Amino acid sequence: MERDLDIEEDLIAEEKFFWTENVEKGVEPPYTEKPDLVLESIRKHCAPSDRDADAVKLDRKYLVSIRHYLELKEQKAQHEGEAKKLDEKMKEAYTEIVREMGTSCTGVLKTGSEEYVVFYNPAYRTGIDKKGLERLKVQHPDVYDDYVNTMESRRFSVKVKGAA
């Protein structure tokens, strides 16, 4: 591999900037990764959540982010409503085809120049429902302890209350 002095120069400049602007000044660099990676990193490096901990008083600088989050949440709700309506219309479009196919998983429709192959394949998922899991815990606690683990996840939400 051949050395690229221009790339090395750029890297040294970036590292110097990081050192002088972040490390020496004690300023955390902004997150640039995807939000899921950032949240996972925060989760790994913080202690587990504590429901009894005092509420954190947030700085007013977060007001823009909170309002933006609420706007996006509203937009998402509108799009989800539209998506549900479209899903319903799509199901309406194919119910007669499914009835015609019966137990078959494949249907074929040929026209003069095109051929449509329709699939209605089953999907299987293996799992234990809540009652089965409870029975396993009572009847075979050693097996339960060997295979069941509890993972923490947290859900972000915002409630807007009247002016304080």
C-alpha positions as CSV (number, residue, x, y, z in Angstrom):
1,M,0.0,0.0,0.0
2,E,1.3,3.4,-0.9
3,R,1.4,6.2,1.6
4,D,-0.8,9.2,0.8
5,L,0.7,12.2,2.4
6,D,-2.3,14.4,1.7
7,I,-4.6,12.1,3.7
8,E,-2.1,11.9,6.5
9,E,-2.0,15.7,6.6
10,D,-5.8,15.9,6.8
11,L,-5.9,13.3,9.6
12,I,-3.3,15.2,11.6
13,A,-5.2,18.4,11.2
14,E,-8.5,16.8,12.3
15,E,-6.8,15.2,15.3
16,K,-5.2,18.5,16.3
17,F,-8.5,20.3,16.0
18,F,-10.2,17.6,18.2
19,W,-7.4,17.9,20.8
20,T,-7.5,21.7,21.0
21,E,-11.2,22.2,20.7
22,N,-12.5,19.2,22.7
23,V,-9.9,17.6,24.9
24,E,-8.1,20.7,26.1
25,K,-11.3,22.7,26.5
26,G,-13.1,19.8,28.2
27,V,-15.9,20.0,25.6
28,E,-17.7,16.8,24.5
29,P,-17.7,16.5,20.7
30,P,-21.2,16.4,19.1
31,Y,-22.6,13.0,18.3
32,T,-22.3,12.3,14.6
33,E,-23.5,8.6,14.5
34,K,-27.0,7.4,13.9
35,P,-29.3,8.0,16.8
36,D,-29.7,4.2,17.6
37,L,-26.0,3.8,18.0
38,V,-25.8,6.9,20.2
39,L,-28.6,5.7,22.4
40,E,-27.1,2.3,22.7
41,S,-23.7,3.8,23.7
42,I,-25.4,6.0,26.3
43,R,-27.3,2.9,27.6
44,K,-24.0,0.9,27.9
45,H,-22.1,3.7,29.6
46,C,-24.7,4.8,32.1
47,A,-25.9,2.9,35.1
48,P,-29.3,1.1,34.9
49,S,-32.3,3.4,35.1
50,D,-33.6,4.3,38.5
51,R,-37.3,5.0,38.8
52,D,-36.7,6.5,42.3
53,A,-34.1,9.0,41.1
54,D,-35.0,12.7,41.3
55,A,-36.2,14.4,38.1
56,V,-33.5,16.1,36.2
57,K,-34.1,19.8,35.6
58,L,-33.5,20.3,31.9
59,D,-32.0,23.5,30.5
60,R,-34.2,25.7,28.2
61,K,-31.8,24.9,25.4
62,Y,-33.7,21.6,25.0
63,L,-37.0,23.3,24.3
64,V,-36.3,23.3,20.6
65,S,-35.6,19.6,20.6
66,I,-38.6,18.8,22.6
67,R,-40.9,20.8,20.4
68,H,-39.3,19.3,17.3
69,Y,-39.8,15.8,18.7
70,L,-43.5,16.5,19.4
71,E,-44.0,17.9,15.8
72,L,-42.3,14.8,14.3
73,K,-44.4,12.5,16.6
74,E,-47.6,14.2,15.2
75,Q,-46.4,13.8,11.6
76,K,-45.6,10.1,12.3
77,A,-49.1,9.6,13.7
78,Q,-50.6,11.1,10.6
79,H,-48.5,9.0,8.3
80,E,-49.2,5.8,10.3
81,G,-52.9,6.5,10.0
82,E,-52.5,6.9,6.2
83,A,-50.4,3.7,6.1
84,K,-53.1,1.8,8.0
85,K,-55.7,2.9,5.6
86,L,-53.5,1.9,2.6
87,D,-52.9,-1.5,4.3
88,E,-56.6,-2.0,4.6
89,K,-57.2,-1.1,0.9
90,M,-54.4,-3.4,-0.1
91,K,-56.0,-6.3,1.8
92,E,-59.3,-5.5,0.2
93,A,-57.6,-5.8,-3.2
94,Y,-56.2,-9.2,-2.6
95,T,-58.9,-11.0,-0.4
96,E,-60.6,-12.5,-3.4
97,I,-57.3,-13.7,-4.8
98,V,-56.5,-15.4,-1.5
99,R,-59.9,-17.1,-1.5
100,E,-59.4,-18.3,-5.0
101,M,-55.9,-19.7,-4.1
102,G,-57.3,-21.7,-1.2
103,T,-54.5,-23.8,0.4
104,S,-52.1,-23.1,-2.4
105,C,-49.2,-20.7,-1.8
106,T,-48.7,-19.7,-5.4
107,G,-51.0,-18.3,-8.1
108,V,-50.2,-17.4,-11.7
109,L,-51.9,-15.0,-14.0
110,K,-50.8,-14.7,-17.5
111,T,-51.8,-11.9,-19.9
112,G,-50.6,-11.5,-23.4
113,S,-47.2,-9.9,-22.6
114,E,-46.9,-10.3,-18.8
115,E,-47.1,-13.0,-16.2
116,Y,-47.9,-12.3,-12.5
117,V,-46.8,-14.8,-9.9
118,V,-48.7,-14.3,-6.6
119,F,-47.4,-15.7,-3.4
120,Y,-49.3,-16.2,-0.2
121,N,-46.7,-18.0,1.9
122,P,-47.0,-19.0,5.5
123,A,-44.5,-17.6,8.1
124,Y,-43.8,-19.5,11.3
125,R,-42.3,-18.1,14.5
126,T,-41.3,-20.2,17.4
127,G,-41.8,-18.6,20.8
128,I,-43.1,-19.0,24.3
129,D,-46.2,-17.0,25.2
130,K,-46.4,-15.3,28.6
131,K,-48.4,-18.2,30.2
132,G,-45.9,-20.7,28.9
133,L,-43.0,-18.7,30.3
134,E,-44.6,-18.4,33.7
135,R,-45.2,-22.2,33.7
136,L,-41.5,-22.8,32.7
137,K,-40.4,-20.5,35.6
138,V,-42.5,-22.5,38.1
139,Q,-41.9,-26.0,36.8
140,H,-38.3,-25.7,35.7
141,P,-36.6,-22.7,37.4
142,D,-33.1,-23.9,36.5
143,V,-33.9,-24.1,32.8
144,Y,-35.7,-20.7,33.0
145,D,-32.7,-19.1,34.7
146,D,-30.3,-20.6,32.1
147,Y,-32.2,-19.3,29.0
148,V,-34.2,-16.3,30.1
149,N,-32.6,-12.9,30.5
150,T,-34.0,-9.5,31.1
151,M,-32.8,-6.6,28.9
152,E,-33.5,-3.0,29.8
153,S,-34.9,-0.7,27.2
154,R,-36.3,2.7,27.7
155,R,-39.1,4.5,25.9
156,F,-38.9,8.3,25.4
157,S,-42.1,10.3,25.6
158,V,-43.1,13.9,26.4
159,K,-46.2,15.1,28.2
160,V,-47.1,18.8,27.8
161,K,-48.7,20.3,30.9
162,G,-50.3,23.7,31.3
163,A,-48.1,26.8,31.9
164,A,-46.3,26.7,35.2
